[in-house]
Amino acid sequence: MIETSGRSDTAPVVIIGIVYYSYVRRSIVLIPFLLSFTLAGCYSGSRPPRIGTAAPTFAIQDADHKMTLDQFRGKTVVLNFWATWCPPCVEEMPSLVQLQERFHNSNVVVLGVSEDVDEDAYRKFIKQYKINFPTVDEPDHKTSNLYGTFKFPETYIIDKNGIVRRKFIGAVEWSQPEIVDYLSKL
Protein backbone atom coordinates (compact mmCIF):
# COMPACT_ATOMS: atom_id res chain seq x y z
CA MET A 1 0.00 0.00 0.00
CA ILE A 2 1.40 3.39 -1.01
CA GLU A 3 0.70 6.44 1.08
CA THR A 4 0.94 10.00 -0.12
CA SER A 5 0.22 13.09 1.98
CA GLY A 6 -1.18 10.96 4.74
CA ARG A 7 -3.87 9.49 2.49
CA SER A 8 -3.85 5.89 1.46
CA ASP A 9 -4.84 4.52 -1.93
CA THR A 10 -6.31 7.76 -3.32
CA ALA A 11 -3.25 9.22 -5.06
CA PRO A 12 -2.20 6.01 -6.80
CA VAL A 13 -5.75 5.44 -8.02
CA VAL A 14 -5.87 8.94 -9.44
CA ILE A 15 -2.45 8.55 -11.02
CA ILE A 16 -3.35 5.15 -12.39
CA GLY A 17 -6.64 6.60 -13.58
CA ILE A 18 -4.85 9.43 -15.39
CA VAL A 19 -2.34 7.06 -16.94
CA TYR A 20 -5.13 4.72 -17.92
CA TYR A 21 -7.21 7.56 -19.32
CA SER A 22 -4.37 8.98 -21.43
CA TYR A 23 -3.62 5.48 -22.76
CA VAL A 24 -7.26 4.92 -23.64
CA ARG A 25 -7.53 8.36 -25.23
CA ARG A 26 -4.49 7.69 -27.43
CA SER A 27 -5.83 4.25 -28.30
CA ILE A 28 -9.19 5.67 -29.31
CA VAL A 29 -7.47 8.05 -31.69
CA LEU A 30 -5.20 5.35 -33.13
CA ILE A 31 -7.75 2.53 -33.50
CA PRO A 32 -9.75 4.08 -36.39
CA PHE A 33 -6.52 5.00 -38.19
CA LEU A 34 -5.03 1.52 -37.81
CA LEU A 35 -8.31 -0.15 -38.71
CA SER A 36 -8.71 1.88 -41.91
CA PHE A 37 -5.08 1.24 -42.83
CA THR A 38 -5.45 -2.50 -42.23
CA LEU A 39 -8.68 -2.77 -44.17
CA ALA A 40 -7.27 -0.78 -47.06
CA GLY A 41 -4.28 -3.11 -47.15
CA CYS A 42 -6.44 -6.21 -47.05
CA TYR A 43 -8.92 -5.05 -49.61
CA SER A 44 -7.02 -3.38 -52.39
CA GLY A 45 -9.05 -5.23 -54.97
CA SER A 46 -10.43 -8.68 -55.46
CA ARG A 47 -7.62 -9.98 -57.63
CA PRO A 48 -4.01 -9.34 -58.68
CA PRO A 49 -3.64 -6.51 -61.22
CA ARG A 50 -3.12 -8.56 -64.41
CA ILE A 51 -5.85 -11.17 -63.93
CA GLY A 52 -8.35 -11.03 -66.79
CA THR A 53 -6.16 -8.87 -69.01
CA ALA A 54 -3.88 -9.63 -71.93
CA ALA A 55 -0.54 -11.04 -70.85
CA PRO A 56 2.35 -8.71 -71.62
CA THR A 57 4.23 -10.01 -74.63
CA PHE A 58 7.93 -10.57 -74.34
CA ALA A 59 10.95 -11.79 -76.25
CA ILE A 60 13.84 -13.20 -74.24
CA GLN A 61 17.11 -14.52 -75.53
CA ASP A 62 19.96 -16.03 -73.60
CA ALA A 63 23.08 -17.76 -74.90
CA ASP A 64 21.14 -20.91 -75.86
CA HIS A 65 17.49 -20.04 -76.51
CA LYS A 66 15.10 -17.40 -77.71
CA MET A 67 11.58 -17.45 -76.36
CA THR A 68 8.57 -15.25 -77.05
CA LEU A 69 5.10 -15.49 -75.58
CA ASP A 70 3.60 -15.20 -79.07
CA GLN A 71 5.19 -18.47 -80.18
CA PHE A 72 2.93 -20.28 -77.70
CA ARG A 73 -0.33 -18.62 -78.80
CA GLY A 74 -3.12 -21.20 -78.82
CA LYS A 75 -1.64 -23.03 -75.82
CA THR A 76 -2.20 -22.62 -72.11
CA VAL A 77 1.05 -21.26 -70.70
CA VAL A 78 2.35 -21.82 -67.17
CA LEU A 79 4.87 -18.94 -67.00
CA ASN A 80 7.19 -19.46 -64.05
CA PHE A 81 9.72 -16.90 -62.79
CA TRP A 82 12.40 -18.62 -60.71
CA ALA A 83 16.08 -18.61 -59.66
CA THR A 84 18.62 -21.22 -58.59
CA TRP A 85 19.36 -19.33 -55.34
CA CYS A 86 15.69 -19.40 -54.30
CA PRO A 87 14.85 -22.35 -51.95
CA PRO A 88 11.08 -22.36 -52.77
CA CYS A 89 11.98 -22.37 -56.49
CA VAL A 90 14.21 -25.39 -55.99
CA GLU A 91 11.43 -27.08 -53.98
CA GLU A 92 8.87 -26.41 -56.72
CA MET A 93 10.97 -27.40 -59.74
CA PRO A 94 10.38 -31.20 -59.69
CA SER A 95 6.61 -30.69 -59.78
CA LEU A 96 6.95 -28.29 -62.75
CA VAL A 97 8.99 -30.95 -64.56
CA GLN A 98 6.25 -33.50 -63.77
CA LEU A 99 3.57 -31.07 -64.96
CA GLN A 100 5.35 -30.67 -68.31
CA GLU A 101 5.69 -34.47 -68.61
CA ARG A 102 1.98 -34.88 -67.90
CA PHE A 103 0.96 -32.32 -70.53
CA HIS A 104 3.74 -32.85 -73.10
CA ASN A 105 1.30 -33.97 -75.83
CA SER A 106 -1.33 -31.34 -75.08
CA ASN A 107 -1.93 -27.65 -75.36
CA VAL A 108 -0.38 -26.85 -71.97
CA VAL A 109 3.23 -25.74 -71.82
CA VAL A 110 5.45 -24.73 -68.92
CA LEU A 111 7.81 -21.82 -69.62
CA GLY A 112 10.58 -20.88 -67.22
CA VAL A 113 12.29 -17.52 -66.86
CA SER A 114 15.33 -17.68 -64.62
CA GLU A 115 16.45 -14.55 -62.80
CA ASP A 116 19.99 -15.84 -62.30
CA VAL A 117 22.98 -13.59 -62.78
CA ASP A 118 25.34 -16.56 -62.52
CA GLU A 119 25.02 -18.31 -65.89
CA ASP A 120 27.08 -21.32 -64.74
CA ALA A 121 24.76 -21.92 -61.77
CA TYR A 122 21.79 -21.69 -64.14
CA ARG A 123 23.23 -24.23 -66.59
CA LYS A 124 24.21 -26.62 -63.79
CA PHE A 125 20.70 -26.37 -62.31
CA ILE A 126 19.05 -27.12 -65.69
CA LYS A 127 21.11 -30.31 -66.01
CA GLN A 128 20.80 -31.37 -62.38
CA TYR A 129 16.99 -31.05 -62.31
CA LYS A 130 16.55 -32.33 -65.89
CA ILE A 131 14.42 -29.36 -66.87
CA ASN A 132 12.20 -30.59 -69.71
CA PHE A 133 10.41 -27.35 -70.57
CA PRO A 134 11.57 -24.22 -72.40
CA THR A 135 13.48 -21.95 -70.06
CA VAL A 136 15.73 -18.96 -70.53
CA ASP A 137 17.99 -17.00 -68.24
CA GLU A 138 17.21 -13.29 -67.97
CA PRO A 139 19.51 -11.68 -65.39
CA ASP A 140 18.29 -8.15 -66.16
CA HIS A 141 14.74 -9.02 -64.93
CA LYS A 142 12.98 -7.17 -67.77
CA THR A 143 10.20 -9.72 -68.17
CA SER A 144 9.60 -10.27 -64.47
CA ASN A 145 9.42 -6.49 -64.04
CA LEU A 146 6.98 -6.30 -66.96
CA TYR A 147 4.72 -8.75 -65.11
CA GLY A 148 5.15 -7.03 -61.75
CA THR A 149 6.85 -10.02 -60.19
CA PHE A 150 8.22 -9.28 -56.74
CA LYS A 151 8.75 -12.66 -55.10
CA PHE A 152 10.16 -15.90 -56.44
CA PRO A 153 8.82 -18.22 -57.55
CA GLU A 154 5.90 -16.48 -59.16
CA THR A 155 3.77 -18.19 -61.79
CA TYR A 156 1.17 -16.88 -64.20
CA ILE A 157 -1.40 -19.04 -65.96
CA ILE A 158 -2.11 -17.61 -69.41
CA ASP A 159 -4.95 -19.08 -71.44
CA LYS A 160 -4.95 -19.99 -75.16
CA ASN A 161 -6.08 -16.48 -76.07
CA GLY A 162 -3.24 -14.80 -74.18
CA ILE A 163 -5.30 -13.72 -71.14
CA VAL A 164 -3.79 -14.00 -67.65
CA ARG A 165 -6.15 -16.23 -65.65
CA ARG A 166 -4.30 -16.98 -62.39
CA LYS A 167 -1.24 -15.93 -60.46
CA PHE A 168 0.57 -18.03 -57.88
CA ILE A 169 3.11 -16.54 -55.49
CA GLY A 170 5.44 -19.02 -53.83
CA ALA A 171 6.09 -22.69 -54.38
CA VAL A 172 3.18 -24.77 -55.68
CA GLU A 173 2.72 -28.52 -55.89
CA TRP A 174 1.72 -28.62 -59.57
CA SER A 175 0.49 -32.22 -59.46
CA GLN A 176 -2.49 -31.34 -57.24
CA PRO A 177 -5.67 -32.67 -58.87
CA GLU A 178 -7.35 -29.24 -58.69
CA ILE A 179 -4.53 -27.60 -60.60
CA VAL A 180 -4.25 -30.36 -63.20
CA ASP A 181 -8.03 -30.26 -63.72
CA TYR A 182 -7.98 -26.45 -64.02
CA LEU A 183 -5.21 -26.52 -66.62
CA SER A 184 -6.92 -29.29 -68.55
CA LYS A 185 -10.06 -27.21 -68.89
CA LEU A 186 -8.43 -23.99 -70.06
Number of C-alpha atoms within 10 A of each C-alpha: 5 10 11 10 7 7 9 12 12 13 14 14 12 11 11 12 12 12 12 13 12 12 11 12 11 11 13 11 10 11 11 11 11 12 11 11 11 11 10 11 10 10 9 10 9 8 11 12 13 17 17 15 12 14 20 14 12 13 12 16 13 13 8 8 11 13 18 13 17 13 9 17 15 13 18 25 25 23 20 25 27 28 25 20 15 14 13 16 22 16 14 17 23 17 16 24 18 16 23 22 14 13 15 14 9 11 17 24 21 22 24 22 23 23 25 21 15 13 16 10 13 19 14 12 16 15 10 9 12 12 17 17 17 14 24 22 26 20 16 11 16 14 19 20 10 12 17 13 16 11 12 22 26 21 24 23 23 27 24 16 14 22 19 23 17 16 19 14 15 14 19 19 15 18 16 12 10 10 14 14 11 10 19 13 9 16
